[in-house]
Amino acid sequence: MKKFEDLEVYKKAFDFSIAIYKLTSSKTFDLNIKNQIQRASLSITLNIAEGFELQSNKQFVRFLYISKGSSGEVRSLLRICEKLNFINKNTVEELIIESEDISKQLSKFISYLKSSNID
């Protein structure tokens, strides 16, 4: 792999971030929640990119764990948005499934990197 843009998990996280931004672009959205969910969704993508560029598996794994944590943060924020009627239940469920899939991909990637002999 020569660049982070080739990673399937990065592509999925990138599309997910765009979907979150589009969904929260409404002016009726609570500003604090809007900012937090946008930052958390970006964190998934940006930490994959940053970790990759460090060119150390140990550091990359650390950043992938941060991405995984941000994925959980987004899911929690989505549930809050659902309860506050900012986002409808079906949309929340679809996005949570996407976020869980990203998290699973990150877990598999972390396991792979930790078991490889490359530092």
N, C-alpha and C positions, 0 to 999 in steps of 0.2 A: 504494500500500500504506500503510495507516494504522497498522497495528500488526504487530509481529513474529509474533504468534500466527496471522496470516493466511498466512505464508510456508509453502509446502509442505515445504521442507527443515527448517524448525523443527518442524513437526508430526511429520515422520518421525524427527527426532533426539529429540524428546520421547518418542515411543513406544519408541524404542530404549533410552533411559535407563531407562524404567520396566521394560522387559524384562530389562535387566541387573540392576537392583535386585531384581526378583523372583527371578531365577535365582541370585543370590548371597546371598539371605537365609538360606540354610541355616547352621546352627550348625557344620556340619562343614567349612565353607569356611575356608581359611587367612585369618586376619584381615588380614595385610599386603596380600595380593593382593586380597582382597575390598574393602578400603578404596581401593586404587589404581584398580581397574577401575571402581568406583562413581564415584570422583572424575573419572576420565577420561571416562566416559560423560556425566556431568553437564556437564563442561567443553564438550562439543560443543554442547549445548543452551544453556547459559548464555552462552557467548560470542556465539552468534547474537543472543540477546536483548540483551545489553549493547552489542554493536556497532551494532545497529539503533537503539537509543535515543540514541546519540551524534549522530545526524542529520548525519553527514559520511561521504560515500562512502569517502574515504581511510581514516578510522578504522574504518568498517564492514569494509572489505576486510581490514585488519589483524586484526580479531577473527575474521573468517571463516577466515583462514589458521590461527589458533590452533585453531579448531574442527576444521579439517582435520587438523592435527597430533594432536589428541586422538583423532580417529577412528583414526589409525594406531596410536596407543598402545593403544587398546582391542583392536584386532586382534592386536597382539603379545601382550597379556595373555591374550586368548582362546586363543592357541596354547599359551601356558605352562599355562593351566588344563587344556587338553586333554592335554598331556604328563604332567601331574601327576594325571590322572584325576579332576579336580574337575568337569569338564563333558564329556559324551560328544561324540564326533566329529561326529555329525549336527547337534547343537545348535550346536556351534562353527561348522560350515560355514554354517548358516543365518544366524547372527549376523554372520559375516564378510561374507557377501553383502549383508546390510542395511547394514553399516558402509561397505562399498565403494560402495554406491549413494548413501549420504549424502555420502561424499567426492566422488563424481562430481558430484552436485548442487551441492555447495559450489564445486567448480572452475568449473562453468558459471556460477554466480552471480557468482563473483569476476571471471570474464572479462567478463560483462555489465556489472558495475559499473565495471570499469576502462576499458571502451570507451565508457561513457556520458559525456555532457558535464556531468552533474550532479556537483557537488563535495559 
